[in-house]
Amino acid sequence: MSAQYDQLGEKLTNWDVLPVRSEYLEGHTFFKALGSVKGRTVLDLACGDGLYTRQLKARGASRVVGVDISEEMIRSARRHEEEQPLGIEYHVSDVADMAPLGTFDCVTAVYLLHYAQSPEHLLRMCRNIHAHLKPGGSFVTYAFNPGFSARGPNSTRYGITMLDFPESPRDGQAISAELHTKSPFTIHFSYWSQGTHERTLREAGFHTLTWMRPECSPEGVVRAGREFWQDYLDNPHAVALRCER
Ligand SMILES: C[S@@+](CC[C@H](N)C(=O)[O-])C[C@H]1O[C@@H](n2cnc3c(N)ncnc32)[C@H](O)[C@@H]1O
């Protein structure tokens, strides 16, 4: 399922412009959940082509390492690094099987946990994330919203449509979403309930789990108006989750 990102190539290049990926919404919520990274070490998992990895460095993190299962995504991230060196190190690996890379103040992951293919895969991911954190460190993720409702507004006007989303999704159920970029494409992932996320993260050793619904920044309200964002905020496709080690 994860090798799908190797095939997407060009199609991914313009998905960052979708409203759903906006700095006013996704970026704002993710960085609010994360807090300051100035002088801190950060491991960015499922880093893709390094969109957030580079921002973490720009926000003053002292050491940033990116990991992604897709060779294609890491090739693209390394190309950025060659063109504008920031001192970021990138590795290709499934988070569940990641060899030790040291311990970090923070581990981040924007869109990772819903790519776990089984409860066992999810647990191995969470254990490995825990193992890469210093005591007292935090894992901050932004991922598919376990509370997304088939009855609520779909996110089509924001750039993503959940396809045939079930009324009562089961753990591990296959979910597909269409991304409305210039060349639309479909992504596939698995549904994990809030309870399964929480049980698995606690079993991996995390405590104090805090969910955060997306918020729109004041700049986003000025740009597009509160009404524009409201349907999305009523039924967001993704949420932030902060977990303390
Ligand atoms: C939606 S993209 C997000 C990329 C990046 N975080 C961003 O926000 O631009 C999801 C990424 O997760 C990666 N991925 C999926 N399963 C993974 C796994 N088991 N281990 C590491 N990366 C994984 C994919 O290759 C893809 O690059």
The ligand as an ORCA input file, in Angstrom:
! r2SCAN-3c Opt
* xyz 0 1
  C       0.567     12.004      2.276
  S       2.283     11.756      2.190
  C       2.848     12.974      3.362
  C       4.258     13.413      3.143
  C       4.702     14.569      4.025
  N       4.617     14.251      5.438
  C       3.895     15.803      3.718
  O       3.003     16.156      4.523
  O       4.130     16.428      2.676
  C       2.452     10.264      3.106
  C       3.852      9.694      3.085
  O       3.890      8.558      3.961
  C       4.839      7.661      3.441
  N       4.648      6.364      4.116
  C       3.567      5.556      4.052
  N       3.754      4.466      4.818
  C       4.967      4.599      5.410
  C       5.703      3.800      6.313
  N       5.232      2.635      6.755
  N       6.919      4.231      6.714
  C       7.416      5.411      6.240
  N       6.757      6.210      5.372
  C       5.538      5.813      4.971
  C       4.540      7.672      1.942
  O       5.589      7.156      1.159
  C       4.303      9.171      1.715
  O       5.471      9.858      1.327
*
